[in-house]
Amino acid sequence: MKRRFFVPLVALAFGASAQYYTNPVISSNFPDPTFIKADDGNFYAYCTQGPLGDIPIYRSSNLVDWEYISNAFPDKEKRPSLLPGGNLWAPDITKVGDKYVLTYSQSKWGEEHLNGLGIATASTPTGPFIDQGKLFTSDEIGVQNSIDPSLFITDDNRLLLLWGSFSGLYMIELDPETLKVKDGASKKQVAGRAFEGSHIFKHNGKYYLFASIGSCCEGDNSTYHVGVGRSDSPTGPFIDRNGKDMIDNGYTLVISGDNITRGPGHGSQIATDTNGDTWYLYHGYTKGRAKEGRMMWLDKILWDEQGWPYIETGSPSHTHQKAPVFK
């Protein structure tokens, strides 16, 4: 049965643009969200093990109204087994050629060596996804806590993998045909040990590295927030507003928590609507409701005169907001 977890106060029917919305847009546990706009014009979101199983898939036409569609790995016997007994964390979804590519982490809580990254593919965003096996483990690549992957396709069609969690953010090139590490490629560190949950967004010719800082998962005590650096190149160096390199843990603040939303962060990808506005999906706790998990929030990203991204109030919106426009 399909479920709808949130309906805004003023909205059109599913399949049309909502006029207004109020956060959170998914009011159940939906941590580490990633999403893609698919060939059918709809958005599909994925998260760390949601309430309905491993990597649930939700669909929306407007980033506001979401319904559960399926599970990335409905057959438990075909679930990725990169690490026996490991959990699937922080997926990333990207279209590479004619394939929907789901890059995933597999790890155990508190384990920083027995973890790694793998890839699964499907012909549609709803799956089922077929596991293609591991990319590498932490020990194999020499990067402690190798989780939180994100793919980025450059203008010249290079496929870059970004990953890492509080042991440095790293990047390496993948082969778009085999979806394995490209022959001869070597890893490059692009940010220091303050970050995880990262992704790259290109805006007006600049490359922005968004990443999360702080504690993600302590309920009302979570300190998660999002910072950014930018570069003229997709491989860095990424520098903050004050000229400090992210290698040295520099960043410019994009969004942080307040007395209503605790620990906002781990966004993945940014959507641009019909009006050219940019929209950010991320997770956060509703204060006093931590047992319900990290919910999914939506906010518009604004850009100042110097080209730096920010959220209008500096924290998640709570009042009635104009929704994205998709025509």
N, C-alpha and C positions, 0 to 999 in steps of 0.2 A: 504494500500500500504506500502511495506517495504521501509525504507529510509536508505541511507548511508550518514553519515554526514561528513566523512573525508576519504580521500584516500591519503596514503603516496606517496612521490615522486617516490620511487622505491619500488614496491611491486608485489607479485605474485597475482593470482586470489584469490578471497575469497574461503576459504576452504583449503588453503595452507599457509605455513609460509611466512610472509613478510620478506624481506631481510633487509630493513632499515625503519625507521619511523622518523617523526618530530612531536613534541608536538604542540598542544594538540591532543589526539587521538579521542576525541569527542569534536568538536568545537562549541557545543551548550550547553545550561544550563544542567548540570548533577551533582548537588551537592550531597555530602555525599555518594559517590559510595561504593557499596559492590558487590562482585562477587563470583562465584563458578565455579569450573570445574565439569561439569555434567557427567553422565554415558555415554553420547554420544560422549565425548571427546571435546566438545565445552565449551567455557566460556560463562556465562550469568551474566550480570551486571544489578543492580537495583539502584535506587537513590530516593532522596526526590523529591516529586511531580515535575516531569519533564514537558517538553513543551506539551506532548501528554496526560496528565492526571495523575492520582494518581499511583505512583510507576511504571513507564515504565520499560520494560524488553528489553535489547539489547543482541545480540549474536555475538560472535567472535570465530574464530578458533585459533587466534594467539595473542590476547590482543591488536592488532593494528587496524585492520579493524573491525568496529562495524556496525551492522544493527539493526534497530528497529524491534522487533518481536511481542510484545503484551503488554498488561497491566495486572498487577497482579490482579486487581479488575475491570474487564471490565463492570460488572453489577453494576451500581451506587447504586442500591437498596440493594446490598449485601456488600457494602463498610463498613469497620469496623466503629463502632460507640461507641467506648469506651468513648469518650468525645464528646457530641453533639456540632457541630460547630468547632471541632478541626481539625487540619491538620495532615496528615500523614508525619512523618519525619524519616530520618535516619534509613532505614531498614537494617536488617542483614539477610543473607541467609546461611543456613547450612543444610547438609544432615544428618538426624537423622533416623537411620534404613532405611526404604524404603520410607520415606517422605522427601520432600523438605520443610524446615521449614523457614518461613519468620517471623522474629521478628520485630515489628515495634513500633515506638513511636507515640503517638497522643497528640497534644498540641496546644496551641495558642501562638503566638509570644508575648514574654514578660511575660507570665504566668508561675510561678514557682511552683504552687501548684495543679492547675487543669490540670494535665497531667499524663501520665502513659504508660505502656507497654502492648502489646498484641501479640498474635501469630496467624498466619494463615498457612495452610498447602496445599500442592498439590502433586500429583503423578509424575509430570514432572516439570522441571524448568521454563517452559513457562506458568504454571498455567492452568486454573484460580485457584487462591488461595482461599481457604474456610476459613473464619475467625473462629477461635476457641475461641475468646473472650479474655478478659483481663487476664494478669498475676497479675498486681496490679497497683494502682495509687500511686502518691507521698505520699499522706496522709496515705494510708494504710500501706505502707512499711516504712514510716518515713524518707524518703530521698527526700529533696527538689529537684525539677527539674529532675525527673526521666525520662530521655530520653536517646537516643543514646545507644541502646542495642547491645551486641555482644555475640554470643555463642561460647564456646570452649569445645571440647570433649577431655578428658584426655586419657592417655594410658590405664587406667583401666575402660574406658567407663563411667566416670562420666560426666554429662552435666552441665557445669558451665555457668551462665549468668553474664556478666559484663555490667555495665551501669553507667550513671551519667554525669552531666554537670555542672561544676563549683560549685558543692556542695559536692564534694568528689566523687571518683569512688568506686563503691561497687560491691560485688560478692555474688551470692547465688546459691545453687545447685538446679537444676530442675530434675523432674522425667522424664526419656527419654520415658516412655510409655504414661503418661498422658500429658506431656509437661506443667505441672503446677509446682509450687514450691514444692519441695520434703517435705514430712511430716517430721517435726522436724528440717528442715533446718533453719538456721538463717543467716542474712546478715553479711558480713565482709567488712570493709573498706580497700581498697588496695592502694589508692592514695588520695592526698589532693585536695584542692579546685581550683587548677590551671588548671584542665584538663577537657576535654570532648572527644567525638569521639574516643573511645579507642578500642583496640583489642589485642589479645595475639597470638604470633607466637613462635613455638618451633624450635630451631636451635641448632644443635650439643649438644643436651642434656640440653640446657638452655631454660628458658621461658622468652620471651621478651614482656613487656607491652608497646605498642606504644600508644601515646595519643597526642591530639592536644591542643595547648596553644594559647591564644590571641584572637583577635576578628575575627570572621569568615566571616562577611557579610557586610562589609563596602566598597566594591569596591576597588578602588585604595588605600584606607586608611586601608585596612585589615592588621592585624598583625599576622594572623594565622601562626603557624609553628608546627613541629612535634618533640616530644622528646620521649625518651625511658628509661626504667629501666629494669633490668633483675633479675632472681631468679632461684634457683634450684628447685622450686616448682611452679606449676601453680597457686597457691593461694598466692604467695609472701612469704616474703617481697620482693618488687622490688626496687633494689638499683641502683643508677646511677654510672658513671665512677669514681666519686670522693667519693663514699661511702655514699652519702646522700639518704635517703629513699624517695620514691615517696610520702609516707604519709606526709612528710615534704616539698612536692613540688619540690623535686629533680628530675632532668632529664638530660639526655645526648642528645644534639641536633642531629637530623637526617637530617632535611631539613627545610629551611626557604626561604622567598621570595627574589626577587631581582628587578631590574628596569624593568623587562619584565613580570614576574609573581608575582602577589600579593596574599598573604594569602594562600599558599599551605597547605593543611591538610585534616583531616578527611578521611584518607585512611582506608580500611577495608579488611583484609585478604592480604596475600602475596602469589604469585604464584612461583613455582619452575619449570624451563623449563628443556628440555632434557639434556642440558649441566650442570645442577645443579645450574644455576644462579637464583637469587631471584629477583622478580619484584613487584613493588609497584604501585598501582593505587590510585589516590587521586584527589581532586579537587583544583582549583585555578582560580583566575581572570587573564585575559590578560590585562595588563595595558592599559588604554585608551579605553577599550571595556567592562567596567563593566556592562553596560546595557544588554549585551548578556549573563550575568550570570557566574556562576562558572563552568568552563569546566573541562573535565577529562584529566588528565595527567598521563604519564607512565614513570617510571624511574627504572633503575637497582639499587638494594641495594647491596652494597659491605660490606665486613666484615674485620675489621682490625685484626692485630695479636693477640689482646686481646679479639677478638670476639665481638666487638662493631659494630653495623650497621651504615652505612653512605651513602649518595649520593655523587658521585665523586666530584662535584663542590660545594656541600653544598646547592645548589638551583636547581630548575627544569632545565632540559636540553632544549636547544633551537636549537641546530644544528642537522644535520643529524646524527642519531644514529643507531647502529646495533640493530636489533630487537631481541626479544626472539626467541628461536629455539624450535619448537615442531615437533617431527617426529612420 
